[in-house]
Each structure stands twice: as structure tokens, then as C-alpha cells.
């Protein structure tokens, strides 16, 4: 699955992403880009500011369990599923 397909699913609702962190451990995250799930005060995330260049290899998402912005590298994804 490519970055665009992941974004499409994340905008549609919550997704379960399993990825390998930089330290080599695996992490499971329930996350989204759905505006109905992300709290209003969190929608002004610093990573969405226009003065930052977009890194196409990294995908910033709202972590539904930690209730904060997190990111993962697209090439580190082991499993991606729509909840």
C-alpha cells in the first residue's frame, strides 16, 4: 500500500498500523486523519504549517490511544488495516 492509499483510508476512519520503529521494535498504533475524530484544538498541529517541507516518506497521524500527533515512515509499515 502506498502513501496516498494510506491517507485515503486514514481520512475515512481509524486504521491499525503496525510498523518498525527506528530502534528496531515493532509498534501497533490506532490512528486517523478523520476530522471528526481529531479534537478541534489538535487540528492546528505544527506539522501542518505551510513553511515546513513535506517529507513524502513520513506520515503524520492522530494517535487515537495516546491522543496526540505521531508519525511513522511509510517504508517501515508491516501491516495496515482499516478498523
mmCIF file of the N, C-alpha and C atoms, coordinates in Angstrom:
data_MODEL
# 
_entry.id   MODEL 
# 
loop_
_atom_site.group_PDB 
_atom_site.id 
_atom_site.type_symbol 
_atom_site.label_atom_id 
_atom_site.label_alt_id 
_atom_site.label_comp_id 
_atom_site.label_asym_id 
_atom_site.label_entity_id 
_atom_site.label_seq_id 
_atom_site.pdbx_PDB_ins_code 
_atom_site.Cartn_x 
_atom_site.Cartn_y 
_atom_site.Cartn_z 
_atom_site.occupancy 
_atom_site.B_iso_or_equiv 
_atom_site.pdbx_formal_charge 
_atom_site.auth_seq_id 
_atom_site.auth_comp_id 
_atom_site.auth_asym_id 
_atom_site.auth_atom_id 
_atom_site.pdbx_PDB_model_num 
ATOM 1   N N  . UNK A 1 1  ? 0.856   -1.172 0.000  1.00 0.00 ? 1  UNK A N  1 
ATOM 2   C CA . UNK A 1 1  ? 0.000   0.000  0.000  1.00 0.00 ? 1  UNK A CA 1 
ATOM 3   C C  . UNK A 1 1  ? 0.903   1.237  0.000  1.00 0.00 ? 1  UNK A C  1 
ATOM 4   N N  . UNK A 1 2  ? 0.584   2.204  -0.857 1.00 0.00 ? 2  UNK A N  1 
ATOM 5   C CA . UNK A 1 2  ? 1.414   3.403  -0.919 1.00 0.00 ? 2  UNK A CA 1 
ATOM 6   C C  . UNK A 1 2  ? 0.860   4.508  -0.009 1.00 0.00 ? 2  UNK A C  1 
ATOM 7   N N  . UNK A 1 3  ? 1.592   5.603  0.097  1.00 0.00 ? 3  UNK A N  1 
ATOM 8   C CA . UNK A 1 3  ? 1.251   6.707  0.999  1.00 0.00 ? 3  UNK A CA 1 
ATOM 9   C C  . UNK A 1 3  ? -0.135  7.281  0.699  1.00 0.00 ? 3  UNK A C  1 
ATOM 10  N N  . UNK A 1 4  ? -0.448  7.476  -0.559 1.00 0.00 ? 4  UNK A N  1 
ATOM 11  C CA . UNK A 1 4  ? -1.744  8.042  -0.955 1.00 0.00 ? 4  UNK A CA 1 
ATOM 12  C C  . UNK A 1 4  ? -2.902  7.141  -0.541 1.00 0.00 ? 4  UNK A C  1 
ATOM 13  N N  . UNK A 1 5  ? -2.730  5.845  -0.712 1.00 0.00 ? 5  UNK A N  1 
ATOM 14  C CA . UNK A 1 5  ? -3.771  4.892  -0.314 1.00 0.00 ? 5  UNK A CA 1 
ATOM 15  C C  . UNK A 1 5  ? -3.952  4.884  1.202  1.00 0.00 ? 5  UNK A C  1 
ATOM 16  N N  . UNK A 1 6  ? -2.844  4.997  1.926  1.00 0.00 ? 6  UNK A N  1 
ATOM 17  C CA . UNK A 1 6  ? -2.926  5.061  3.387  1.00 0.00 ? 6  UNK A CA 1 
ATOM 18  C C  . UNK A 1 6  ? -3.682  6.315  3.833  1.00 0.00 ? 6  UNK A C  1 
ATOM 19  N N  . UNK A 1 7  ? -3.359  7.438  3.235  1.00 0.00 ? 7  UNK A N  1 
ATOM 20  C CA . UNK A 1 7  ? -4.020  8.701  3.576  1.00 0.00 ? 7  UNK A CA 1 
ATOM 21  C C  . UNK A 1 7  ? -5.515  8.593  3.319  1.00 0.00 ? 7  UNK A C  1 
ATOM 22  N N  . UNK A 1 8  ? -5.892  8.011  2.201  1.00 0.00 ? 8  UNK A N  1 
ATOM 23  C CA . UNK A 1 8  ? -7.302  7.843  1.852  1.00 0.00 ? 8  UNK A CA 1 
ATOM 24  C C  . UNK A 1 8  ? -8.043  7.050  2.935  1.00 0.00 ? 8  UNK A C  1 
ATOM 25  N N  . UNK A 1 9  ? -7.446  5.947  3.382  1.00 0.00 ? 9  UNK A N  1 
ATOM 26  C CA . UNK A 1 9  ? -8.064  5.120  4.430  1.00 0.00 ? 9  UNK A CA 1 
ATOM 27  C C  . UNK A 1 9  ? -8.097  5.864  5.772  1.00 0.00 ? 9  UNK A C  1 
ATOM 28  N N  . UNK A 1 10 ? -7.036  6.593  6.092  1.00 0.00 ? 10 UNK A N  1 
ATOM 29  C CA . UNK A 1 10 ? -6.958  7.332  7.354  1.00 0.00 ? 10 UNK A CA 1 
ATOM 30  C C  . UNK A 1 10 ? -7.971  8.471  7.406  1.00 0.00 ? 10 UNK A C  1 
ATOM 31  N N  . UNK A 1 11 ? -8.221  9.114  6.292  1.00 0.00 ? 11 UNK A N  1 
ATOM 32  C CA . UNK A 1 11 ? -9.225  10.183 6.239  1.00 0.00 ? 11 UNK A CA 1 
ATOM 33  C C  . UNK A 1 11 ? -10.624 9.599  6.412  1.00 0.00 ? 11 UNK A C  1 
ATOM 34  N N  . UNK A 1 12 ? -10.810 8.371  5.939  1.00 0.00 ? 12 UNK A N  1 
ATOM 35  C CA . UNK A 1 12 ? -12.110 7.702  6.027  1.00 0.00 ? 12 UNK A CA 1 
ATOM 36  C C  . UNK A 1 12 ? -12.440 7.253  7.451  1.00 0.00 ? 12 UNK A C  1 
ATOM 37  N N  . UNK A 1 13 ? -11.434 6.961  8.265  1.00 0.00 ? 13 UNK A N  1 
ATOM 38  C CA . UNK A 1 13 ? -11.694 6.499  9.631  1.00 0.00 ? 13 UNK A CA 1 
ATOM 39  C C  . UNK A 1 13 ? -10.431 6.046  10.329 1.00 0.00 ? 13 UNK A C  1 
ATOM 40  N N  . UNK A 1 14 ? -10.604 5.234  11.363 1.00 0.00 ? 14 UNK A N  1 
ATOM 41  C CA . UNK A 1 14 ? -9.465  4.741  12.140 1.00 0.00 ? 14 UNK A CA 1 
ATOM 42  C C  . UNK A 1 14 ? -8.813  3.557  11.435 1.00 0.00 ? 14 UNK A C  1 
ATOM 43  N N  . UNK A 1 15 ? -7.487  3.505  11.556 1.00 0.00 ? 15 UNK A N  1 
ATOM 44  C CA . UNK A 1 15 ? -6.726  2.408  10.970 1.00 0.00 ? 15 UNK A CA 1 
ATOM 45  C C  . UNK A 1 15 ? -5.757  1.851  11.998 1.00 0.00 ? 15 UNK A C  1 
ATOM 46  N N  . UNK A 1 16 ? -5.466  0.571  11.851 1.00 0.00 ? 16 UNK A N  1 
ATOM 47  C CA . UNK A 1 16 ? -4.477  -0.085 12.707 1.00 0.00 ? 16 UNK A CA 1 
ATOM 48  C C  . UNK A 1 16 ? -3.204  -0.222 11.885 1.00 0.00 ? 16 UNK A C  1 
ATOM 49  N N  . UNK A 1 17 ? -2.142  0.402  12.381 1.00 0.00 ? 17 UNK A N  1 
ATOM 50  C CA . UNK A 1 17 ? -0.865  0.374  11.677 1.00 0.00 ? 17 UNK A CA 1 
ATOM 51  C C  . UNK A 1 17 ? 0.166   -0.303 12.567 1.00 0.00 ? 17 UNK A C  1 
ATOM 52  N N  . UNK A 1 18 ? 0.831   -1.286 12.011 1.00 0.00 ? 18 UNK A N  1 
ATOM 53  C CA . UNK A 1 18 ? 1.950   -1.924 12.699 1.00 0.00 ? 18 UNK A CA 1 
ATOM 54  C C  . UNK A 1 18 ? 3.187   -1.552 11.890 1.00 0.00 ? 18 UNK A C  1 
ATOM 55  N N  . UNK A 1 19 ? 4.168   -0.959 12.577 1.00 0.00 ? 19 UNK A N  1 
ATOM 56  C CA . UNK A 1 19 ? 5.363   -0.526 11.878 1.00 0.00 ? 19 UNK A CA 1 
ATOM 57  C C  . UNK A 1 19 ? 6.592   -0.766 12.752 1.00 0.00 ? 19 UNK A C  1 
ATOM 58  N N  . UNK A 1 20 ? 7.753   -0.756 12.119 1.00 0.00 ? 20 UNK A N  1 
ATOM 59  C CA . UNK A 1 20 ? 9.015   -0.938 12.827 1.00 0.00 ? 20 UNK A CA 1 
ATOM 60  C C  . UNK A 1 20 ? 9.599   0.437  13.130 1.00 0.00 ? 20 UNK A C  1 
ATOM 61  N N  . UNK A 1 21 ? 9.839   0.671  14.419 1.00 0.00 ? 21 UNK A N  1 
ATOM 62  C CA . UNK A 1 21 ? 10.421  1.942  14.850 1.00 0.00 ? 21 UNK A CA 1 
ATOM 63  C C  . UNK A 1 21 ? 11.905  1.981  14.515 1.00 0.00 ? 21 UNK A C  1 
ATOM 64  N N  . UNK A 1 22 ? 12.508  3.173  14.622 1.00 0.00 ? 22 UNK A N  1 
ATOM 65  C CA . UNK A 1 22 ? 13.930  3.328  14.313 1.00 0.00 ? 22 UNK A CA 1 
ATOM 66  C C  . UNK A 1 22 ? 14.810  2.423  15.159 1.00 0.00 ? 22 UNK A C  1 
ATOM 67  N N  . UNK A 1 23 ? 14.370  2.141  16.405 1.00 0.00 ? 23 UNK A N  1 
ATOM 68  C CA . UNK A 1 23 ? 15.179  1.302  17.284 1.00 0.00 ? 23 UNK A CA 1 
ATOM 69  C C  . UNK A 1 23 ? 15.010  -0.191 17.002 1.00 0.00 ? 23 UNK A C  1 
ATOM 70  N N  . UNK A 1 24 ? 14.194  -0.528 15.994 1.00 0.00 ? 24 UNK A N  1 
ATOM 71  C CA . UNK A 1 24 ? 14.013  -1.921 15.593 1.00 0.00 ? 24 UNK A CA 1 
ATOM 72  C C  . UNK A 1 24 ? 12.826  -2.620 16.223 1.00 0.00 ? 24 UNK A C  1 
ATOM 73  N N  . UNK A 1 25 ? 12.162  -1.985 17.192 1.00 0.00 ? 25 UNK A N  1 
ATOM 74  C CA . UNK A 1 25 ? 10.996  -2.600 17.825 1.00 0.00 ? 25 UNK A CA 1 
ATOM 75  C C  . UNK A 1 25 ? 9.758   -2.337 16.984 1.00 0.00 ? 25 UNK A C  1 
ATOM 76  N N  . UNK A 1 26 ? 8.765   -3.211 17.138 1.00 0.00 ? 26 UNK A N  1 
ATOM 77  C CA . UNK A 1 26 ? 7.502   -3.040 16.424 1.00 0.00 ? 26 UNK A CA 1 
ATOM 78  C C  . UNK A 1 26 ? 6.519   -2.284 17.291 1.00 0.00 ? 26 UNK A C  1 
ATOM 79  N N  . UNK A 1 27 ? 5.732   -1.419 16.664 1.00 0.00 ? 27 UNK A N  1 
ATOM 80  C CA . UNK A 1 27 ? 4.712   -0.676 17.381 1.00 0.00 ? 27 UNK A CA 1 
ATOM 81  C C  . UNK A 1 27 ? 3.392   -0.818 16.646 1.00 0.00 ? 27 UNK A C  1 
ATOM 82  N N  . UNK A 1 28 ? 2.317   -0.970 17.415 1.00 0.00 ? 28 UNK A N  1 
ATOM 83  C CA . UNK A 1 28 ? 0.969   -1.004 16.863 1.00 0.00 ? 28 UNK A CA 1 
ATOM 84  C C  . UNK A 1 28 ? 0.287   0.291  17.277 1.00 0.00 ? 28 UNK A C  1 
ATOM 85  N N  . UNK A 1 29 ? -0.323  0.956  16.314 1.00 0.00 ? 29 UNK A N  1 
ATOM 86  C CA . UNK A 1 29 ? -0.966  2.237  16.583 1.00 0.00 ? 29 UNK A CA 1 
ATOM 87  C C  . UNK A 1 29 ? -2.332  2.278  15.898 1.00 0.00 ? 29 UNK A C  1 
ATOM 88  N N  . UNK A 1 30 ? -3.340  2.715  16.650 1.00 0.00 ? 30 UNK A N  1 
ATOM 89  C CA . UNK A 1 30 ? -4.652  3.002  16.081 1.00 0.00 ? 30 UNK A CA 1 
ATOM 90  C C  . UNK A 1 30 ? -4.642  4.498  15.811 1.00 0.00 ? 30 UNK A C  1 
ATOM 91  N N  . UNK A 1 31 ? -4.792  4.872  14.552 1.00 0.00 ? 31 UNK A N  1 
ATOM 92  C CA . UNK A 1 31 ? -4.637  6.280  14.187 1.00 0.00 ? 31 UNK A CA 1 
ATOM 93  C C  . UNK A 1 31 ? -5.626  6.681  13.100 1.00 0.00 ? 31 UNK A C  1 
ATOM 94  N N  . UNK A 1 32 ? -5.679  7.986  12.836 1.00 0.00 ? 32 UNK A N  1 
ATOM 95  C CA . UNK A 1 32 ? -6.626  8.510  11.860 1.00 0.00 ? 32 UNK A CA 1 
ATOM 96  C C  . UNK A 1 32 ? -6.172  9.861  11.335 1.00 0.00 ? 32 UNK A C  1 
ATOM 97  N N  . UNK A 1 33 ? -6.801  10.287 10.267 1.00 0.00 ? 33 UNK A N  1 
ATOM 98  C CA . UNK A 1 33 ? -6.719  11.654 9.757  1.00 0.00 ? 33 UNK A CA 1 
ATOM 99  C C  . UNK A 1 33 ? -8.140  12.184 9.558  1.00 0.00 ? 33 UNK A C  1 
ATOM 100 N N  . UNK A 1 34 ? -9.108  11.500 10.163 1.00 0.00 ? 34 UNK A N  1 
ATOM 101 C CA . UNK A 1 34 ? -10.513 11.873 10.050 1.00 0.00 ? 34 UNK A CA 1 
ATOM 102 C C  . UNK A 1 34 ? -10.787 13.082 10.950 1.00 0.00 ? 34 UNK A C  1 
ATOM 103 N N  . UNK A 1 35 ? -11.265 14.167 10.365 1.00 0.00 ? 35 UNK A N  1 
ATOM 104 C CA . UNK A 1 35 ? -11.529 15.394 11.099 1.00 0.00 ? 35 UNK A CA 1 
ATOM 105 C C  . UNK A 1 35 ? -12.578 15.265 12.180 1.00 0.00 ? 35 UNK A C  1 
ATOM 106 N N  . UNK A 1 36 ? -13.460 14.279 12.070 1.00 0.00 ? 36 UNK A N  1 
ATOM 107 C CA . UNK A 1 36 ? -14.490 14.079 13.093 1.00 0.00 ? 36 UNK A CA 1 
ATOM 108 C C  . UNK A 1 36 ? -13.929 13.438 14.361 1.00 0.00 ? 36 UNK A C  1 
ATOM 109 N N  . UNK A 1 37 ? -12.778 12.787 14.253 1.00 0.00 ? 37 UNK A N  1 
ATOM 110 C CA . UNK A 1 37 ? -12.168 12.098 15.385 1.00 0.00 ? 37 UNK A CA 1 
ATOM 111 C C  . UNK A 1 37 ? -11.127 12.979 16.076 1.00 0.00 ? 37 UNK A C  1 
ATOM 112 N N  . UNK A 1 38 ? -10.418 13.793 15.306 1.00 0.00 ? 38 UNK A N  1 
ATOM 113 C CA . UNK A 1 38 ? -9.359  14.645 15.851 1.00 0.00 ? 38 UNK A CA 1 
ATOM 114 C C  . UNK A 1 38 ? -9.997  15.828 16.588 1.00 0.00 ? 38 UNK A C  1 
ATOM 115 N N  . UNK A 1 39 ? -9.625  16.058 17.854 1.00 0.00 ? 39 UNK A N  1 
ATOM 116 C CA . UNK A 1 39 ? -10.177 17.185 18.615 1.00 0.00 ? 39 UNK A CA 1 
ATOM 117 C C  . UNK A 1 39 ? -9.856  18.520 17.934 1.00 0.00 ? 39 UNK A C  1 
ATOM 118 N N  . UNK A 1 40 ? -10.766 19.468 18.041 1.00 0.00 ? 40 UNK A N  1 
ATOM 119 C CA . UNK A 1 40 ? -10.613 20.768 17.379 1.00 0.00 ? 40 UNK A CA 1 
ATOM 120 C C  . UNK A 1 40 ? -9.308  21.455 17.760 1.00 0.00 ? 40 UNK A C  1 
ATOM 121 N N  . UNK A 1 41 ? -8.947  21.406 19.040 1.00 0.00 ? 41 UNK A N  1 
ATOM 122 C CA . UNK A 1 41 ? -7.727  22.085 19.482 1.00 0.00 ? 41 UNK A CA 1 
ATOM 123 C C  . UNK A 1 41 ? -6.462  21.433 18.930 1.00 0.00 ? 41 UNK A C  1 
ATOM 124 N N  . UNK A 1 42 ? -6.566  20.199 18.485 1.00 0.00 ? 42 UNK A N  1 
ATOM 125 C CA . UNK A 1 42 ? -5.409  19.490 17.939 1.00 0.00 ? 42 UNK A CA 1 
ATOM 126 C C  . UNK A 1 42 ? -5.270  19.664 16.434 1.00 0.00 ? 42 UNK A C  1 
ATOM 127 N N  . UNK A 1 43 ? -6.259  20.244 15.800 1.00 0.00 ? 43 UNK A N  1 
ATOM 128 C CA . UNK A 1 43 ? -6.221  20.365 14.342 1.00 0.00 ? 43 UNK A CA 1 
ATOM 129 C C  . UNK A 1 43 ? -5.199  21.381 13.857 1.00 0.00 ? 43 UNK A C  1 
ATOM 130 N N  . UNK A 1 44 ? -4.691  22.207 14.744 1.00 0.00 ? 44 UNK A N  1 
ATOM 131 C CA . UNK A 1 44 ? -3.670  23.171 14.349 1.00 0.00 ? 44 UNK A CA 1 
ATOM 132 C C  . UNK A 1 44 ? -2.284  22.618 14.664 1.00 0.00 ? 44 UNK A C  1 
ATOM 133 N N  . UNK A 1 45 ? -2.079  21.376 14.301 1.00 0.00 ? 45 UNK A N  1 
ATOM 134 C CA . UNK A 1 45 ? -0.802  20.709 14.532 1.00 0.00 ? 45 UNK A CA 1 
ATOM 135 C C  . UNK A 1 45 ? 0.322   21.455 13.829 1.00 0.00 ? 45 UNK A C  1 
ATOM 136 N N  . UNK A 1 46 ? 1.459   21.636 14.499 1.00 0.00 ? 46 UNK A N  1 
ATOM 137 C CA . UNK A 1 46 ? 2.586   22.346 13.895 1.00 0.00 ? 46 UNK A CA 1 
ATOM 138 C C  . UNK A 1 46 ? 3.076   21.720 12.600 1.00 0.00 ? 46 UNK A C  1 
ATOM 139 N N  . UNK A 1 47 ? 2.908   20.420 12.437 1.00 0.00 ? 47 UNK A N  1 
ATOM 140 C CA . UNK A 1 47 ? 3.401   19.764 11.221 1.00 0.00 ? 47 UNK A CA 1 
ATOM 141 C C  . UNK A 1 47 ? 2.579   20.114 9.992  1.00 0.00 ? 47 UNK A C  1 
ATOM 142 N N  . UNK A 1 48 ? 1.434   20.777 10.185 1.00 0.00 ? 48 UNK A N  1 
ATOM 143 C CA . UNK A 1 48 ? 0.615   21.149 9.033  1.00 0.00 ? 48 UNK A CA 1 
ATOM 144 C C  . UNK A 1 48 ? 0.899   22.573 8.555  1.00 0.00 ? 48 UNK A C  1 
ATOM 145 N N  . UNK A 1 49 ? 1.812   23.265 9.213  1.00 0.00 ? 49 UNK A N  1 
ATOM 146 C CA . UNK A 1 49 ? 2.137   24.640 8.805  1.00 0.00 ? 49 UNK A CA 1 
ATOM 147 C C  . UNK A 1 49 ? 2.785   24.624 7.429  1.00 0.00 ? 49 UNK A C  1 
ATOM 148 N N  . UNK A 1 50 ? 2.489   25.666 6.659  1.00 0.00 ? 50 UNK A N  1 
ATOM 149 C CA . UNK A 1 50 ? 2.931   25.718 5.271  1.00 0.00 ? 50 UNK A CA 1 
ATOM 150 C C  . UNK A 1 50 ? 4.428   25.963 5.107  1.00 0.00 ? 50 UNK A C  1 
ATOM 151 N N  . UNK A 1 51 ? 5.101   26.452 6.154  1.00 0.00 ? 51 UNK A N  1 
ATOM 152 C CA . UNK A 1 51 ? 6.519   26.750 5.998  1.00 0.00 ? 51 UNK A CA 1 
ATOM 153 C C  . UNK A 1 51 ? 7.408   25.516 6.152  1.00 0.00 ? 51 UNK A C  1 
ATOM 154 N N  . UNK A 1 52 ? 6.804   24.361 6.436  1.00 0.00 ? 52 UNK A N  1 
ATOM 155 C CA . UNK A 1 52 ? 7.567   23.112 6.541  1.00 0.00 ? 52 UNK A CA 1 
ATOM 156 C C  . UNK A 1 52 ? 7.451   22.330 5.241  1.00 0.00 ? 52 UNK A C  1 
ATOM 157 N N  . UNK A 1 53 ? 8.562   21.794 4.815  1.00 0.00 ? 53 UNK A N  1 
ATOM 158 C CA . UNK A 1 53 ? 8.542   20.951 3.624  1.00 0.00 ? 53 UNK A CA 1 
ATOM 159 C C  . UNK A 1 53 ? 7.930   19.600 3.997  1.00 0.00 ? 53 UNK A C  1 
ATOM 160 N N  . UNK A 1 54 ? 7.142   19.058 3.098  1.00 0.00 ? 54 UNK A N  1 
ATOM 161 C CA . UNK A 1 54 ? 6.502   17.765 3.346  1.00 0.00 ? 54 UNK A CA 1 
ATOM 162 C C  . UNK A 1 54 ? 7.488   16.655 3.015  1.00 0.00 ? 54 UNK A C  1 
ATOM 163 N N  . UNK A 1 55 ? 7.695   15.770 3.974  1.00 0.00 ? 55 UNK A N  1 
ATOM 164 C CA . UNK A 1 55 ? 8.542   14.601 3.752  1.00 0.00 ? 55 UNK A CA 1 
ATOM 165 C C  . UNK A 1 55 ? 7.618   13.478 3.309  1.00 0.00 ? 55 UNK A C  1 
ATOM 166 N N  . UNK A 1 56 ? 7.720   13.087 2.062  1.00 0.00 ? 56 UNK A N  1 
ATOM 167 C CA . UNK A 1 56 ? 6.834   12.070 1.497  1.00 0.00 ? 56 UNK A CA 1 
ATOM 168 C C  . UNK A 1 56 ? 7.067   10.682 2.093  1.00 0.00 ? 56 UNK A C  1 
ATOM 169 N N  . UNK A 1 57 ? 8.171   10.501 2.802  1.00 0.00 ? 57 UNK A N  1 
ATOM 170 C CA . UNK A 1 57 ? 8.483   9.203  3.407  1.00 0.00 ? 57 UNK A CA 1 
ATOM 171 C C  . UNK A 1 57 ? 7.858   9.039  4.795  1.00 0.00 ? 57 UNK A C  1 
ATOM 172 N N  . UNK A 1 58 ? 7.404   10.153 5.388  1.00 0.00 ? 58 UNK A N  1 
ATOM 173 C CA . UNK A 1 58 ? 6.849   10.143 6.743  1.00 0.00 ? 58 UNK A CA 1 
ATOM 174 C C  . UNK A 1 58 ? 5.388   10.561 6.686  1.00 0.00 ? 58 UNK A C  1 
ATOM 175 N N  . UNK A 1 59 ? 4.555   9.885  7.483  1.00 0.00 ? 59 UNK A N  1 
ATOM 176 C CA . UNK A 1 59 ? 3.134   10.179 7.503  1.00 0.00 ? 59 UNK A CA 1 
ATOM 177 C C  . UNK A 1 59 ? 2.707   10.585 8.919  1.00 0.00 ? 59 UNK A C  1 
ATOM 178 N N  . UNK A 1 60 ? 2.392   11.875 9.137  1.00 0.00 ? 60 UNK A N  1 
ATOM 179 C CA . UNK A 1 60 ? 1.896   12.305 10.446 1.00 0.00 ? 60 UNK A CA 1 
ATOM 180 C C  . UNK A 1 60 ? 0.426   11.926 10.591 1.00 0.00 ? 60 UNK A C  1 
ATOM 181 N N  . UNK A 1 61 ? 0.066   11.374 11.756 1.00 0.00 ? 61 UNK A N  1 
ATOM 182 C CA . UNK A 1 61 ? -1.302  10.910 12.003 1.00 0.00 ? 61 UNK A CA 1 
ATOM 183 C C  . UNK A 1 61 ? -1.707  11.239 13.433 1.00 0.00 ? 61 UNK A C  1 
ATOM 184 N N  . UNK A 1 62 ? -3.007  11.214 13.711 1.00 0.00 ? 62 UNK A N  1 
ATOM 185 C CA . UNK A 1 62 ? -3.521  11.391 15.063 1.00 0.00 ? 62 UNK A CA 1 
ATOM 186 C C  . UNK A 1 62 ? -3.587  10.004 15.717 1.00 0.00 ? 62 UNK A C  1 
ATOM 187 N N  . UNK A 1 63 ? -2.844  9.828  16.808 1.00 0.00 ? 63 UNK A N  1 
ATOM 188 C CA . UNK A 1 63 ? -2.851  8.565  17.555 1.00 0.00 ? 63 UNK A CA 1 
ATOM 189 C C  . UNK A 1 63 ? -4.072  8.589  18.470 1.00 0.00 ? 63 UNK A C  1 
ATOM 190 N N  . UNK A 1 64 ? -5.037  7.724  18.195 1.00 0.00 ? 64 UNK A N  1 
ATOM 191 C CA . UNK A 1 64 ? -6.310  7.716  18.928 1.00 0.00 ? 64 UNK A CA 1 
ATOM 192 C C  . UNK A 1 64 ? -6.157  7.253  20.371 1.00 0.00 ? 64 UNK A C  1 
ATOM 193 N N  . UNK A 1 65 ? -5.149  6.474  20.668 1.00 0.00 ? 65 UNK A N  1 
ATOM 194 C CA . UNK A 1 65 ? -4.944  5.973  22.022 1.00 0.00 ? 65 UNK A CA 1 
ATOM 195 C C  . UNK A 1 65 ? -4.121  6.951  22.866 1.00 0.00 ? 65 UNK A C  1 
ATOM 196 N N  . UNK A 1 66 ? -3.068  7.518  22.293 1.00 0.00 ? 66 UNK A N  1 
ATOM 197 C CA . UNK A 1 66 ? -2.228  8.474  23.016 1.00 0.00 ? 66 UNK A CA 1 
ATOM 198 C C  . UNK A 1 66 ? -2.790  9.893  22.958 1.00 0.00 ? 66 UNK A C  1 
ATOM 199 N N  . UNK A 1 67 ? -3.764  10.076 22.068 1.00 0.00 ? 67 UNK A N  1 
ATOM 200 C CA . UNK A 1 67 ? -4.399  11.381 21.862 1.00 0.00 ? 67 UNK A CA 1 
ATOM 201 C C  . UNK A 1 67 ? -3.366  12.480 21.569 1.00 0.00 ? 67 UNK A C  1 
ATOM 202 N N  . UNK A 1 68 ? -2.577  12.203 20.548 1.00 0.00 ? 68 UNK A N  1 
ATOM 203 C CA . UNK A 1 68 ? -1.564  13.157 20.119 1.00 0.00 ? 68 UNK A CA 1 
ATOM 204 C C  . UNK A 1 68 ? -1.078  12.837 18.721 1.00 0.00 ? 68 UNK A C  1 
ATOM 205 N N  . UNK A 1 69 ? -0.355  13.790 18.140 1.00 0.00 ? 69 UNK A N  1 
ATOM 206 C CA . UNK A 1 69 ? 0.189   13.587 16.801 1.00 0.00 ? 69 UNK A CA 1 
ATOM 207 C C  . UNK A 1 69 ? 1.428   12.714 16.889 1.00 0.00 ? 69 UNK A C  1 
ATOM 208 N N  . UNK A 1 70 ? 1.487   11.727 16.035 1.00 0.00 ? 70 UNK A N  1 
ATOM 209 C CA . UNK A 1 70 ? 2.629   10.834 15.912 1.00 0.00 ? 70 UNK A CA 1 
ATOM 210 C C  . UNK A 1 70 ? 2.897   10.667 14.415 1.00 0.00 ? 70 UNK A C  1 
ATOM 211 N N  . UNK A 1 71 ? 3.988   10.038 14.093 1.00 0.00 ? 71 UNK A N  1 
ATOM 212 C CA . UNK A 1 71 ? 4.271   9.786  12.678 1.00 0.00 ? 71 UNK A CA 1 
ATOM 213 C C  . UNK A 1 71 ? 5.008   8.465  12.529 1.00 0.00 ? 71 UNK A C  1 
ATOM 214 N N  . UNK A 1 72 ? 4.973   7.951  11.325 1.00 0.00 ? 72 UNK A N  1 
ATOM 215 C CA . UNK A 1 72 ? 5.706   6.732  11.005 1.00 0.00 ? 72 UNK A CA 1 
ATOM 216 C C  . UNK A 1 72 ? 6.214   6.840  9.582  1.00 0.00 ? 72 UNK A C  1 
ATOM 217 N N  . UNK A 1 73 ? 7.276   6.109  9.318  1.00 0.00 ? 73 UNK A N  1 
ATOM 218 C CA . UNK A 1 73 ? 7.828   6.062  7.969  1.00 0.00 ? 73 UNK A CA 1 
ATOM 219 C C  . UNK A 1 73 ? 7.015   5.063  7.153  1.00 0.00 ? 73 UNK A C  1 
ATOM 220 N N  . UNK A 1 74 ? 6.623   5.470  5.975  1.00 0.00 ? 74 UNK A N  1 
ATOM 221 C CA . UNK A 1 74 ? 5.795   4.636  5.103  1.00 0.00 ? 74 UNK A CA 1 
ATOM 222 C C  . UNK A 1 74 ? 6.500   3.315  4.788  1.00 0.00 ? 74 UNK A C  1 
ATOM 223 N N  . UNK A 1 75 ? 7.808   3.374  4.595  1.00 0.00 ? 75 UNK A N  1 
ATOM 224 C CA . UNK A 1 75 ? 8.543   2.154  4.252  1.00 0.00 ? 75 UNK A CA 1 
ATOM 225 C C  . UNK A 1 75 ? 8.775   1.218  5.440  1.00 0.00 ? 75 UNK A C  1 
ATOM 226 N N  . UNK A 1 76 ? 8.355   1.638  6.657  1.00 0.00 ? 76 UNK A N  1 
ATOM 227 C CA . UNK A 1 76 ? 8.536   0.781  7.834  1.00 0.00 ? 76 UNK A CA 1 
ATOM 228 C C  . UNK A 1 76 ? 7.248   0.022  8.206  1.00 0.00 ? 76 UNK A C  1 
ATOM 229 N N  . UNK A 1 77 ? 6.180   0.236  7.423  1.00 0.00 ? 77 UNK A N  1 
ATOM 230 C CA . UNK A 1 77 ? 4.896   -0.394 7.738  1.00 0.00 ? 77 UNK A CA 1 
ATOM 231 C C  . UNK A 1 77 ? 4.932   -1.887 7.471  1.00 0.00 ? 77 UNK A C  1 
ATOM 232 N N  . UNK A 1 78 ? 4.557   -2.659 8.500  1.00 0.00 ? 78 UNK A N  1 
ATOM 233 C CA . UNK A 1 78 ? 4.493   -4.110 8.403  1.00 0.00 ? 78 UNK A CA 1 
ATOM 234 C C  . UNK A 1 78 ? 3.066   -4.532 8.035  1.00 0.00 ? 78 UNK A C  1 
ATOM 235 N N  . UNK A 1 79 ? 2.074   -3.830 8.630  1.00 0.00 ? 79 UNK A N  1 
ATOM 236 C CA . UNK A 1 79 ? 0.670   -4.144 8.395  1.00 0.00 ? 79 UNK A CA 1 
ATOM 237 C C  . UNK A 1 79 ? -0.149  -2.870 8.506  1.00 0.00 ? 79 UNK A C  1 
ATOM 238 N N  . UNK A 1 80 ? -1.144  -2.732 7.635  1.00 0.00 ? 80 UNK A N  1 
ATOM 239 C CA . UNK A 1 80 ? -2.022  -1.568 7.628  1.00 0.00 ? 80 UNK A CA 1 
ATOM 240 C C  . UNK A 1 80 ? -3.430  -2.054 7.343  1.00 0.00 ? 80 UNK A C  1 
ATOM 241 N N  . UNK A 1 81 ? -4.362  -1.774 8.286  1.00 0.00 ? 81 UNK A N  1 
ATOM 242 C CA . UNK A 1 81 ? -5.736  -2.212 8.056  1.00 0.00 ? 81 UNK A CA 1 
ATOM 243 C C  . UNK A 1 81 ? -6.721  -1.162 8.545  1.00 0.00 ? 81 UNK A C  1 
ATOM 244 N N  . UNK A 1 82 ? -7.829  -1.051 7.849  1.00 0.00 ? 82 UNK A N  1 
ATOM 245 C CA . UNK A 1 82 ? -8.896  -0.121 8.201  1.00 0.00 ? 82 UNK A CA 1 
ATOM 246 C C  . UNK A 1 82 ? -9.733  -0.766 9.285  1.00 0.00 ? 82 UNK A C  1 
ATOM 247 N N  . UNK A 1 83 ? -9.977  -0.039 10.370 1.00 0.00 ? 83 UNK A N  1 
ATOM 248 C CA . UNK A 1 83 ? -10.742 -0.580 11.513 1.00 0.00 ? 83 UNK A CA 1 
ATOM 249 C C  . UNK A 1 83 ? -12.227 -0.588 11.204 1.00 0.00 ? 83 UNK A C  1 
# 
